[in-house]
Amino acid sequence: MGGFWVKAQVVFGLVACLLAATAIGVAQDVEVAEETDNLSEGRSFGVGMQLDYPIGGLISGRYWFTPEVGAEGIVFFWGEPGIFDGIATARVLFRVSDTPAVDFYVATGASIPFAQRQENDAIFSGVGGIEFSFPFARNLAWNVEFGATVSTWGEVTMAIGSGIHFYF
């Protein structure tokens, strides 16, 4: 079973790299005249979806308190009749570079699984992220993240994620 997860991580990593390369190409196609505008300027609250490996996730909300500091909450629920499981994640975001179309940030936080069948150990993560803005849809942003996680039971794992958010 361990070999499967290694292969899954490699495949997921390759797909994430391909998506990142595509997004960088899109960001580089932004005309020079449009690059003078900071596409992420004035963003505060956004909703969307964030998918992370190995943490999971689905529904996401982001709020930028200042242009440099933000917070994110992510939840994912699943289950079957009579059994309810899920995971909740809370993270702090720090924007380290703010360019006209691409922003770089670091995020750190914790994920708490809640399940009726098992213990609810925490997973702590630290990632670096790239958020791409699109001149044709100023309120839309797509992000790619890479980093690491450590669980309370001692497992250290590579973290990869991607998400899309609509900012109001």
C-alpha positions in Angstrom: 0.0 0.0 0.0 2.9 2.4 0.7 4.1 2.1 -2.9 0.7 3.4 -4.1 0.9 6.6 -2.0 4.4 7.3 -3.3 3.2 6.9 -6.9 0.1 9.0 -6.1 2.4 11.8 -4.7 4.6 11.7 -7.8 1.6 11.8 -10.2 0.0 14.6 -8.2 3.2 16.6 -8.1 3.7 16.3 -11.9 0.1 17.4 -12.5 0.6 20.4 -10.1 3.8 21.3 -11.9 2.1 21.2 -15.2 -0.8 23.4 -14.0 1.7 25.8 -12.5 3.6 26.1 -15.7 0.4 26.7 -17.6 -0.6 29.4 -15.2 2.8 31.1 -15.4 2.4 31.1 -19.2 -1.0 32.8 -18.8 0.4 35.3 -16.4 3.3 36.2 -18.8 0.8 36.8 -21.6 -0.7 39.7 -19.8 0.0 42.8 -21.9 2.4 45.4 -20.5 -0.3 48.1 -20.3 -2.4 45.8 -18.1 0.5 44.9 -15.9 0.7 48.4 -14.5 -2.5 47.7 -12.6 -2.2 45.5 -9.5 -5.0 42.9 -10.2 -5.1 41.8 -6.5 -5.3 45.4 -5.1 -8.3 45.9 -2.8 -9.1 42.2 -2.2 -10.6 41.3 1.1 -13.1 38.4 1.3 -13.1 35.5 -1.1 -14.9 32.2 -1.3 -14.1 29.1 -3.4 -12.6 25.7 -3.2 -9.2 24.6 -2.0 -7.9 21.0 -2.5 -4.8 19.9 -0.6 -2.9 16.7 -0.3 -2.7 15.0 2.2 -5.0 17.2 4.2 -8.1 17.3 1.9 -10.4 20.2 1.8 -13.2 21.6 -0.4 -15.1 24.7 0.6 -12.7 27.6 1.4 -13.0 31.2 2.6 -10.2 33.7 2.6 -10.1 37.1 4.1 -7.2 39.5 3.7 -7.1 41.8 6.8 -4.3 43.9 5.2 -2.6 43.6 1.9 0.0 41.4 3.6 -1.9 39.3 6.2 -4.9 37.1 5.7 -6.7 34.0 7.1 -8.2 31.0 5.5 -10.7 28.4 6.6 -11.4 25.2 4.7 -13.9 22.5 5.5 -14.7 19.1 3.9 -17.5 16.7 5.0 -18.2 13.1 4.0 -20.0 10.2 5.4 -22.6 7.6 5.1 -25.9 7.1 6.9 -25.4 7.3 10.6 -21.6 8.2 10.3 -20.4 11.8 9.8 -16.7 12.6 9.1 -14.8 15.6 7.9 -11.9 17.9 8.3 -11.5 21.6 9.2 -8.5 23.7 8.5 -7.5 27.1 9.7 -4.5 28.9 8.3 -2.8 32.3 8.4 -1.5 33.7 5.1 1.4 36.1 4.7 1.9 37.8 1.3 5.6 38.1 0.6 5.5 39.5 -2.9 2.7 41.5 -4.6 3.3 41.9 -8.4 0.6 43.1 -10.9 -0.7 39.6 -11.9 1.1 37.1 -9.6 1.4 37.2 -5.8 3.6 34.9 -3.6 2.6 34.0 -0.1 3.4 31.6 2.8 0.7 29.9 4.9 0.8 28.0 8.1 -2.0 26.4 10.1 -3.6 23.2 11.4 -6.1 20.7 10.2 -8.3 18.8 12.6 -10.1 15.7 11.3 -13.4 14.9 13.0 -14.6 11.4 12.8 -16.9 9.2 14.8 -14.8 6.1 14.2 -11.2 7.2 15.0 -9.1 9.6 17.1 -9.0 13.2 15.9 -5.3 14.0 15.6 -4.1 17.3 14.2 -2.1 17.9 11.1 0.1 21.0 11.0 1.2 22.5 7.6 3.5 25.1 6.2 3.3 25.9 2.5 4.5 28.5 -0.1 1.9 29.6 -2.5 1.5 31.4 -5.8 -1.8 33.2 -6.5 -2.5 34.1 -10.1 -4.9 36.9 -11.1 -6.5 37.2 -14.5 -7.1 40.5 -16.3 -10.3 39.3 -17.9 -11.7 38.3 -14.5 -10.3 40.6 -11.8 -12.2 39.0 -9.0 -11.0 35.5 -9.8 -7.7 34.1 -8.5 -6.2 30.6 -8.8 -3.4 29.4 -6.5 -0.9 26.6 -6.3 0.9 25.6 -3.1 3.8 23.4 -2.1 5.1 22.6 1.3 5.1 20.0 4.1 2.9 18.7 6.9 3.6 17.0 10.2 1.0 15.1 12.1 0.6 14.7 15.9 1.4 11.0 15.4 4.8 11.9 13.8 4.2 11.5 10.1 6.0 14.1 7.9 4.5 14.4 4.4 4.9 16.6 1.3 1.9 19.0 0.9 0.6 20.0 -2.5 -2.6 22.0 -3.1 -4.5 24.2 -5.5 -7.6 26.3 -5.3 -9.7 28.9 -6.9 -11.4 31.8 -5.2 -13.8 34.5 -6.1 -13.2 37.8 -4.3 -16.0 40.2 -3.6 
